[in-house]
Amino acid sequence: MDFSERIISVRKAKGLSQEALADMIGVSRQAISKWETGEAKPDVDKLIILSAALDQSLDYLCLGIEPTSHEPPIASPMPERE
């Protein structure tokens, strides 16, 4: 499955129309259609908003990498120096 197919799949699984997703992201329905047909790709700012709107990681949307429950924490606190 490629980027455009993942957008379609997740959008439909969430019960969103192209119009509804476009409104959430702040783009036109035609932009969503172009992303889903592979005619265009979102810019980085819109990609981040798309990821949040669909509640999917950028890794999944862009690369198809499924999240795992074994991922290390993003950051761990540094011990204080004495």
C-alpha positions as CSV (number, residue, x, y, z in Angstrom):
1,M,0.0,0.0,0.0
2,D,1.4,3.4,-0.9
3,F,0.8,6.9,0.6
4,S,-2.3,7.7,-1.3
5,E,-3.9,4.3,-0.5
6,R,-3.1,4.7,3.2
7,I,-4.8,8.1,3.2
8,I,-7.9,6.7,1.6
9,S,-8.0,3.6,3.9
10,V,-7.6,5.6,7.1
11,R,-10.0,8.4,6.0
12,K,-12.7,5.8,5.2
13,A,-12.1,3.8,8.3
14,K,-12.7,7.0,10.3
15,G,-15.9,7.6,8.3
16,L,-14.7,10.9,6.9
17,S,-15.5,12.3,3.5
18,Q,-12.9,14.1,1.4
19,E,-14.7,17.3,2.2
20,A,-14.7,16.7,6.0
21,L,-11.0,15.8,6.0
22,A,-10.3,18.9,3.9
23,D,-12.1,21.1,6.4
24,M,-10.1,19.6,9.2
25,I,-6.8,20.3,7.5
26,G,-7.6,23.6,5.9
27,V,-7.3,22.6,2.3
28,S,-9.8,22.1,-0.6
29,R,-11.5,18.8,-1.3
30,Q,-9.7,18.8,-4.6
31,A,-6.3,18.8,-2.7
32,I,-7.4,15.7,-0.8
33,S,-8.5,14.1,-4.1
34,K,-5.1,14.8,-5.7
35,W,-3.3,13.4,-2.6
36,E,-5.5,10.2,-2.9
37,T,-4.9,9.8,-6.6
38,G,-1.2,10.4,-6.3
39,E,-1.3,13.5,-8.5
40,A,0.2,15.6,-5.7
41,K,1.6,15.3,-2.2
42,P,1.0,17.5,0.8
43,D,3.7,19.9,1.9
44,V,5.3,19.2,5.3
45,D,3.1,21.5,7.3
46,K,-0.1,20.0,5.8
47,L,1.4,16.5,6.3
48,I,1.8,17.1,10.0
49,I,-1.8,18.3,10.3
50,L,-3.0,15.4,8.2
51,S,-1.2,13.0,10.6
52,A,-2.9,14.6,13.6
53,A,-6.4,14.7,11.9
54,L,-6.2,11.0,11.0
55,D,-4.6,10.1,14.3
56,Q,-1.8,8.3,12.5
57,S,2.0,8.5,12.7
58,L,4.0,10.1,10.0
59,D,5.9,6.8,9.8
60,Y,2.7,5.0,8.9
61,L,1.3,7.5,6.5
62,C,4.6,8.1,4.6
63,L,6.3,4.7,4.9
64,G,3.7,2.2,6.0
65,I,5.6,1.4,9.2
66,E,3.1,0.1,11.7
67,P,3.5,1.4,15.3
68,T,4.8,-1.2,17.8
69,S,4.2,-1.3,21.5
70,H,7.9,-2.0,22.0
71,E,9.1,1.4,21.0
72,P,11.4,3.2,23.5
73,P,10.3,6.4,25.1
74,I,10.9,9.5,23.0
75,A,12.9,11.2,25.7
76,S,14.0,10.2,29.1
77,P,14.8,12.8,31.8
78,M,18.4,13.5,32.4
79,P,19.7,12.8,35.9
80,E,20.5,16.0,37.9
81,R,24.1,16.6,38.5
82,E,25.3,17.2,42.1
